[in-house]
């Protein structure tokens, strides 16, 4: 299943697809190395108590304009991990000011939080992240790749 969203500034598309969980940093991801950061996020609902969930932030150097956010299988109606792929520029810009149209929208929420809103045919998920974790991940996506050793 996939959903698409336009980012007017990058002209790129956001997609959501089922995926499988893979190991951390520089592990095979379709045979290509990738950067992954595991973070805790909060699903925002009408309930006064929030639900913390583990989320994987991924970057595949072969796709330098995109980032991925992977949600655990227990949040999915299909019972599989759900991966959202959208422009890295959208995530960066959303840490400073509200941005995005369509399926993925990002905005700062105070000084230390950011909200990422995901739209799909099944509904809307509003997820809050620590800005520091998102910035740390984005810095890693710009760092030079370590030399391969074999």
N, C-alpha and C positions, 0 to 999 in steps of 0.2 A: 504494500500500500504506500502511496506517496502523495504528498500535498506540495503545492508550489506557491511561492510568494516572491514578488518582485522587490528588490531593493533599488529605489530610484537612483541612488548615488553610485552603486556598483553595477547595476544592470544584471545581477546574478539571481539565481533561483534557490529557494530553500526547499529541501525535500525531507520527508520522513520515511524511514523504511525499517523493517525488522532487521536485527543484526544479532550476532552472538558476542558474548563477552570475550575479550582477548586480554592477554597479559599487559603489564605496564610498559613504560617507556621503551621505544625502539624494538618492539616485538613485531612479528609478522602481521601485517594487515594487508591482505591480498598481496603478500610477498613484498610489500614496501615498508620501510621503517616509518614509525610515527611517534609523535609526542603525546603522552597522555598524562593528565593530572586528575586525580580522584579528589572530589570535594564533597562537602555536605551542602545540601540546598534545602529550602523549606517550601513545601507546597502550600500555597495560600488558598484558604477556603473560608466559608462563612463561620466555621467552627472557631471559637476563640483560641483553641490550642492548635499550634501548627504541627505539621508532620515533617520531620527531618528525613531526608532520603539521600542515599549515596548516588552521586552522579559522576560520570566520566566526561571530561573535556578532552577532545582529541584534535590533533592537527596532523595531516598527512602532507609532508613536504612536496609530493608530486601534485598536490592540489593547493597551491599557495594562497589562493584567494578565499578558501573555505575553512570553516571550523565545524566541529561536530560536537553535539551534546547527546550523550547516551544515557537513557533512563533505564532503571532495572525492570525486569520482566514483571514483577508483581504490580506495577502501575499500569500495565497494558491489558486491554481486553483480550488480546490474542495470546497473552502469557509469554511473550518474547521481549527481549530488550528492544527499545525503540530508539533509533538514532535520527536526530535532526541535523541536517547539513544546511548551512547558510553562510552568507558572506562574513568573513573575518572583519571587514570594514564596518558592518552593521553592529557587531558586538563592541568594537572599539568606540564607535560614535555613540552608542547607547549608554556608555559609562559617563558621558558628558552631558547628554541631552536626549530627550525622547526621540526615537527613530524607528523606522520600519513601517511597512505596510503589508497587508496580506497575512501570511501565516506566522511570521515571527516579528515581534516587536520588543524593543529593549529600551529601558529608561532607568536613570538613577533614582534611588529612593532614599533621600537623605544623603549623608556624607559617606556612609560605609556599606550601604546595600545597593544592589541593582536588581531590577525585576526583568525577567524574560517571560514573555507571554507567547504561548504556542497555540495556534488555531488549527483544528483538524475537523473532518466531518463528524467525529465522535464528540467534539466539544472543545472547550478552551481550558488550558492548564496555565496557571499563573505560578511562577517559581521564583523565589527570591534567593540571591547569591550574595556572598560577601564580595565587595568590589575588589578587595585585596587579592582574593583567590583568582578572580578573573584577570586582573592585571598581571599577576605572577604567570598565569598560563599564557597570556598574550606575549609577555616578554620572552618566554621560552620559545614561542613560535618564530621569533625573529632572531634568536641566537644561532650562531653558526652550528651546523650539525657536527657532532663528534666524528673523528676519523673512524672508518670501519676497521675492525680488527678481526682477523680470522686465525 
